Amino acid sequence: MKTVVALGGEGIGPEVVDATCELLVASGMPVTVLTPPHGAAAQASHGSPLPDDTRRACETADGVLFGAAGGPPSSAVVTWLRWAKGTYASVRPVKHYPGSSSPLARPDGIDYVIIRELSEGLYPGREGDLADLARAMPELKDKVGTRVADYGPGRFAAKVVTRAGAERVAKFACELARRRKARGAPGKLTCITKSNVLPQSDGLFQQIVAEMVKRDYPELAHEHFYVDDGARRLVRFPQQMDVVLTMNLYGDILSDLGAETAGGLGMAPSGCFRDGWAYFESVHGSAPDIAGRGIANPTGTILSAAMMLDHMGLTAEARQLEAGVARVYRDGKALTADQGGKASTKEFTRAVLDAYRAQ
Ligand code: NAD
């Protein structure tokens, strides 16, 4: 029996996580679900949004499924899952399921993965007063020679790229591209940065990725695009993508874009990995505009659970669950409102359970 810790978070997070966990249990998979206190409720009862026992449960479980963060109590949970736990590769499949509501005329065959570097870049937020930066680095100048002190009052954010951080996520992406190639994918790594404007930070990331592919993964094709052109290509040529590796903020934005082209934000899953540990969550946020109405699309969370099952070694169950989701979209009878249907979160989930059992 495998143990899963489910943390709903905020907004629609608990709705889609509860539905997904009910599905896992009702399906008869060898999975026990724990729901330790977290977020606002834990803040009230334990004085902390993430009590020590909840942290320990996450660290020792076979799988961790998170819903969505919104305000400070639930964002403290995601801050811990990402930055305190040091997860550095957010794997975000972008896949079209026929029957889903893509705005593209020809979405068939979209099947690629965005890897968002999760630990560096502009996250987890190093901001400050420009006057402090001017005192610390009086000679720091922009491209036209203006010193920070000459800007006047304001704020700054620091973007960080380290060689070690870029190397570990590049290796992760190359290994994934190699595994996908063995299963019939083209074996291509697309790196996206803004190195023309930020040659020292983004340029270092681009250089490390290019060096690693050339040196250690010669069987992989490799290309690089600036993020503006990269965004356009993800819309125009999504079927040409295989593994797309990009920096933290670009990955945040491009994965919403990719999700929408494939079928909708509510359908996009993710798994966030470090060496030896991972947690899983949908790409979407807490969706306060629809929270509490029972109409959220749980597909992103169900597919995140499928990724989690695969990670836990329940590969057959993971495949069967994804096949169940695909069947519900193909049938088109129990789709949620974002997909043009009338089904509630629970009705959609029930249809996936029936399709899972019918596989
Ligand atoms: P959002 O992803 O919550 O919602 C964007 C739009 O997509 C909304 O119209 C929403 O109704 C819709 N949507 C999202 N998921 C859906 C689903 N499953 N089914 C149907 N419709 C869905 O983004 P936002 O509104 O910009 O942010 C709301 C909050 O979520 C903010 O506090 C933000 O910081 C947070 N957020 C958290 C995460 C995370 O936990 N990983 C990710 C993104 C945003």
Residues whose N, C-alpha, C, O or C-beta is under 5 A from the ligand:
A	BS01	NAD	G67 A68 A69 G70 G71 L265 G266 S282 V283 H284 G285 S286 A287 P288 D289 I290 A296 N297 P298 D338
